[in-house]
Amino acid sequence: MPLLKRRPYTVMKPPKDLKPNEEVFQVRFTKEIFRDYQDYLSCMNLYRRRVWTCKVSGKSNLTYEEAVVSERKATEKVQQFPKEFMGPVLHLVQFSCRLRIDELVDRLYKNFKETFVVGEVVVGVREASPCMCRILKVLEDEKDGSHQYEVAWLDDDNRRIGTSKESADNLKRKKVPFSRALLKAFVRESASSGPSRNSPWSVHDKHARKYKIALVAPEQIKPKETPSKRTPPSERGRRNEVDETKRQANSQRKRKQTEGGTTEKKGDKKRQHVEKKAIFQQPIQYPIEDSQVKPSPEDPQLADRPVPSTDFILPMECMGDLLMVWDFCCLFSKALHLSPLTIEELEKSLDYTEGEAPLLIEMNFALLRVALTDPIRREEFCHKRKRRIEIMMVNWQDDLCDFLELPNQRKFTAHVPTIRQGLYRQLDASVKLKILTELVGCCLSSNAIRTQIDENIEEHQLAAASKREAEVEELKAKKEEQEILKRQRTGNTNGLTLENGDQEGKNLENGREDRDLEGDNTSLLKEESHHQSASVSRSRHMLLKEKVAAKLALEKEKERQRSEEQKKLQEKRKEQAEALAQRKLQEHKLAEKLKKQEHLEREMEKHYIRTMPLGKDRFHNRFWFFFREGRLFVESDDCKRWGYYSAKEELDALFNSLNVKGIREKALHKQMETVYGKISTALQKRSKELAQRYAVEEASVRRSERVRTAPRLTGFLAYVNRLRA
């Protein structure tokens, strides 16, 4: 059961007066039942908060459901703990005081690293040659505290051939029986400690009875009462009097309620009904649990969810391991010295039985070579072979058989004779995949993989830091552009004010000039009328002269207007050219920025160390997208059923079928919206590549039929490892 703030948590029991047809609210993963919807929502909100801790592994900051899953996986891992060590370990754990879990694990690990236990199989020296033996009894020397062991010598069939007493110096283990992490998980699963550091460790009752461990703590380690916290006799007397008074008051109140009885009960029921009605009338705050989302007339119409394709070559239950092996080989191709491969190539190679697929040969050799870089595993491997140490591509099947015959790989013993006969291709595809899965698991603890993981983490952090710096620079540039535009707007406003002032001054001056001209014209008319009688010919000459002057002035005005229009047109063309150049510069900067962002994202994708699902839908199906594969995979909640989407239309329909009122589908919708462009591009790219590949294969077949030659190898049979060391 998960821990809430490091303390045990107990789920609520169902109501005793529950009726068969009563409508209730049930928590899916705890089976708790609630009559009140508000209580149900409060409980679900508590389960969704990251305040839970896995009791077995000690992982914190989990939701309740994540903690339950973590406990189940950790408990399965604890089953691998050696049975002969369980009793001795728990004997030392019982009543250990003033120790945190890490200190306790360090002490236990150090103790059992130096000593052997009854039932353990070790390697001893018998008649000057190594021989397997089993510890029968541990003998301790009372003088110096050293240990001797009574052992039973075993032959190759594990039959006893004799006994003797041996010192610890003559015995050694073939490998470390358990790791610190496994020991820590076993202690957490089998024992518990109090909230304080001084609390003693206590083994669970079922384990204590099984291994005959004392359940009562010795007197010297029982927690002592602190004298300062004891209540004086006089104070205890006063408290007893107060408690008695409270009990009498409570009994009187209950008696009155019983006498009042029926009326109060009816009033309480009516009040509870009104309160529940008010609660259900309150608007629901979305998002909520997906299974609780109900359709509403105001909701937009959701698209029908497309059915994923299931046309896999291998059985569906193998797809999880297939994707894991493929993803591992692609992520760590540099450390494995293995060229990239596709899922179809791996799937077809596993199903191919007419000959040896070159891809499987390269994969087995690369994984085996890296797995044997682990010192302990390599020592076991060399001790078993007793001949050449180095593995070779030519003898990869013999090397693989020697590896599968190691003590930890007994489950593949039945298939070793088939492989030694050179008939690896005749193995079932699921067996080949299990062997690859086992090799991948062994590679994870090797130094080569650990080194690349460290390098990937460092490179990923550097790329992420560069991306953040680019975003900060972009934001800074936008702020500077906004400030420049603001200053330009302020300057334009001031310029318009000044121009308006100048225009008003010009208008005033023009007004004065017009008035002066009017005065002059009046005086001229008077003079002309005065001299009209004097000379008619002179007036005609003056009129002709004025007409010529007016015509010249009109032509000059037209010329001035044409020059101004031409100047304005040139300025407009210049502004348009500057705007075009500015737009091209902005487009160039945007293209450079997008190119840089894509480069950083590719670098981050290149140095991923683990692939995570995009999210879950309302049915808890997980959606996986791999950046090197043009399909969107769907995994069922029980990890047994798989499918995939390979068309953009299916992706759009899936995206439009998600209901954002649910917690899981809202998170999935948001994540898919972020990577929608990459997924759609990958789907379209894969469709084009498949069409081209089919065209090339058909052309190769037609050409071979025409010239009567064997068709050229294509697809998975044409795989070549260009990174082989």
Steps between C-alpha positions, in 0.01 A plus 500: 500500500648841404609738774345845545765744621715203607222348712274197431170580335183293534225512238141559611276196549168483310184605687331219692145602406570511126200397290537290181334757269644812663695737272847567636841631389790251495873563476634277226834398653405476872138380462390757760130588490354846566140609523587869483652634177691779677668245730590296193657802327696590815636146522592496128679835535703353786591195290610724211731712714871411495527437873516119491804279554564145377534288812738248343734714287475823699423713190319819596304779326264248340126487453316216675464300179867548407600389851287183468663416165845569646427270795385221270815524286726526804330200663557294185864604514522399869402145401850472348660537843686174590287288734795379707577859604145597601505351851850624602430848365169532685657374826743791486229748399268415790516766777789692336486848657616850408564409136364652185428265210825587317712446811327169570551380140869597508551305822319191368682511164839525668417218744388250235777599262752358750303196622313207348157365598354151533374365167720722285693337215859624473829399339765328714835329447492119532803293417673803344216563252191722517176327590145608582377458856197590714523657847348264757589671826672817621754443780624802696827495691441630854859624536547735206146508358606357161273269304540148371250321284385143472452444126367222277700448181292463180566334167387623159147368564479677841526170690685493832838326480637586845513750785775693677571809707648793312614848595367811330830548314446176304151598383379767258183592317465479123316831501347751738173344626302826498542871441446782746186609316350149516591471869341837573178403319486169691542675836231755417261227387561271801538744792399846615622767738330763714472868405805606704862401444523335844209266421611134466452305179231234517470202265146429380323225695470255210876515433580484872294182544644346183864552603440459878597856590415637846194726500557656845776756529763455775468732800818693420368625165137573599422872471520665840253759622634851542452612866424858400198385295335303782188649653520568878248313719316822593468597132378151412232534766379830362493357147295202616244736658474704178461182292224374729316834468524484119368142495196597711424800274522279190267238647240767587516646149453156343201431726335828394562422137339158545195657665472763227572225252279477197460872421876566512575197280252621236649847512853359464403287201331797331804721564739233364283465188509877439877508553559214255273667243697823538828311454384335177370832369846657537690527169766233453853629473661338195720310431388203710554124494444388139260221592276757673468729196147492359388643163327836504292675228730802519813295427648510148453188291797264543630295208475122496821345622668295225577134559879444509657253258624168638664340195823407678721218376581375850236409762350805670636405844856532360463862390594652836835317512555563128462877538719499812785314325472717187492825699800393711707409193417833334566710812836335572612416147823692558600287802380178334674579168175408324358688202142634533219264410124514457227315686389321181855375439527362853152347486561329164845380609354331809233328289747393225580124508640428153850612596700712741382860502807731499325746730455240778862388468624857541260570789589187697871559455480872593284442809707203615824693464369790711335274760833326567671829586352462850791365716298249705315359199821482296676310781217245510508474120877441488487253791241292316667496158854399611615567142518808283384813679419744220171469313501506120244563230581169331412299814215719623263205550748313725568821693127554543456143627779544754329816621159332525653218707607739779325443836263796458381392154365151582164575335663474155670165563247309287585708192881481528539164308301641206724808483822293530391296198488824298119501486439833669268598213262214591428644846160653551490877452389549863806304624737709286338814639531378860873436446543853365301638794727315743809636325361854518437459873861391552630790288329756722750436781807522275749785511461578129128568531544692827764718337274583204212573739719752684608655169139517377388668821776759470431566130125516563551754778727711277245496217220591741710786640569627146130484420416700814765760411356534148151549645631767740680681214186488288292646782759774556501587127119524497507738796759719326291510180193602700695782667631626161146496355375688805767769460423528128128549570584776753731674247237481225242659728734791580586544130133518407445769763788709366381463139151608597648813664700584190195451283298736717778763474505461124123535485521825700769638269299398193202680649697817544636474143148447365377809681795703368431373147135595532604853607744529213241378251253762623754777459592377154137498391459853617808610312387315186159661514669833548724457197249304283392796318860598431615207292312186382803354326699510819236305696488231228874462527482464876227238477700295252805525723299377804363205302853394402617534862205290625568232241866484605404479868254215428767301313747553785239377750433189291874433472537538877213257562649244256841520675335459842297198382814345348687562825217343700494201265877453544465520876214249491707259287791545738275424800362192323854380423605556861188318626569210260863482617385516862245225439763281333735565791228402749421185300870413489530552877188290559634222276834510683322489835282206394805321360686553827201378703467189282873434538479528880191277510676241283799512733274451801318212328834347400615491863186364663571225754143383547182514294184597686137454386310806380222430749190291567142515379182444699550120483862524631642406157853637461611678181864469387675704232860424406687773311665242273175322408211636294221339700306585816473188717221422746552271802212365708480543876598136564799523256367204299338669198674731251399698194622792293388795285689566177291761314459872560122466473505250788716737704254788442203282594674381816595858594141622450352209701677596827271647765689776683255484792686191625833525676686238295361595160561870563867430578524273192334766282747763620803277441380392154437864410865572584641224276219491241722642224773243559256207511314604183830560315630158610178326386513663156871430462450132583218471244725643225792275598279190494371590152856551371620178666221294342576653161872412530421141609254448212753640251768265636267199466397593143862551394606163648218326314601670174871419518447168686724582796447479871325808637718749684476488878276777636343595832616326817716251306710788363584637846868596541654609831728793412585573866649161589808543719 
